[in-house]
Amino acid sequence: MSPRTSPTRQPVTIRRAVARDAKRLTRIVRGSGAYAGKYEAAVAGYRVGPDYIEANRVFVVVGTDEEEGRILGFYSLVLTPPELDLMFVADAAQGRGIGRLLVAHMESEARAAGLARVKVVSHPPAEDFYHRVAAVRTGTVPANPPAVPWDRPEFEFRISPG
């Protein structure tokens, strides 16, 4: 995909993830400051494997300037049923518009796939972000101990036709 400029004017490229990105994506997930403290156990052993990347629509944002080749964030769009399964922005890239850029790209991919809605079960600290990017709160997913011992907000992106 062609280079884009994030809202902070930093040149980035969004491309389809490849199997060799798996370790870098896993490091972004496990190192996420949003999962510090009581949420840390949820990602401590999490792994984004090459098989997951090959089976799903995973896209990465890559720096093209001073951060040439560095993965700044990624998302995974599952088509059936439609769900934003994963979305992470590296801690060092937070606050630079990378998350908004990923959401816009996801909506474009969903539109191209003919999807009208995309569900996302949010990590509680990300709830404000999803509100800011126009996701609509649709409910709450109850805790599922021991894997997820807290309730999670559920959102939906309503995809406008092309």
Secondary structure, DSSP 8 states (H G I E B T S, - for coil): --EEE-TTS-EEEEEE--GGGHHHHHHHHHT-GGG-GGGTHHHHT----HHHHHHSEEEEEEE-STTTT-EEEEEEEETTTTEEEEEEE-GGGTTSSHHHHHHHHHHHHHHHTT-SEEEEE--GGGHHHHHHTT-EEEEEE--BTTTB-S-EEEEEEE----
